[in-house]
């Protein structure tokens, strides 16, 4: 299967086979609904006119336009997410010989190929956060508070969020470019002409693979940060043995921390995959518009991840 998008290859394979193993039931095509404006907010003529209109002179009109644009974006992404969830729940086991290798490919791209970069950032974070924290705590004689600070800063907050941003910078932008280019060249419509659901073939593997990839990288990121943190603390002559350090880590963590960490990291991956695939697929694009769609997708992914992280902060404070 082609490494960039694989759309043309699978289209020729499906044409040669003479049958559709993705969706045996005939139904309305997804992108037909999109181009009619029933799902995609950006494809709607009212928003096209709104985005091309000159900037309003008053701040009230400007804020109103931004609010209207935000609500339409939420509506489009939410509808796309519901469609993707329905496809995952109903068609996960259909065409497994095609979709499961695609999931493994996405998992490798969003996980294994980023492992070196994640470990490098983890060591750097251990130097910046833990090195500075140890230096300041030594001055006031509060070294026993080192491990609780690590758990609160690294395990609960920075670990999942920084890992998600790293995956967004690599695999998230790739999703928009690949799918946007395939949409602009008409390859997605060719899949539909063959009876293949583009959400099933193009979106579902990315959502599952990216969710698992972000979760796996988050675990490695946290382990690398905690280990490098102890190394930096040891170099600063902190009187803390390795056994005592890891015993304190085990005491500061509980089962709720592990559960929230797993849920948060997987949700980060799902959000990044949904938003990037939405901007690549859910609007008719030309090749020169792919770069602008990528910028919009990255900005919205960052905002969505930060807002989700704030929700989990409130959960921690409430518990």
Secondary structure, DSSP 8 states (H G I E B T S, - for coil): --SS--HHHHHHHHHHHTS-SS--S----HHHHHHTTSS-STTSHHHHHHHHS---SSHHHHHHHHHHHHHHHHHHHHHHHHHHHHHHHHHTTTTHHHHHHHHHHHHHHHTGGGHHHHHHHHHHHIIIIIIHHHHHHHHHT-GGGHHHHHIIIIIIIIHHHHHHHHHIIIIIHHHHHHHHHHHHTTHHHHHHHTT--HIIIIIHHHHHHHHHHHHHHHHHHHHHHHHHHHHHHHHTT----HHHHHHHHHHH--HHHHHHHHHHHHHHHHHHHHHHHHHHHSS---GGGHHHHHHHHHHHHHHHHHHHHHHHHHHHHH-
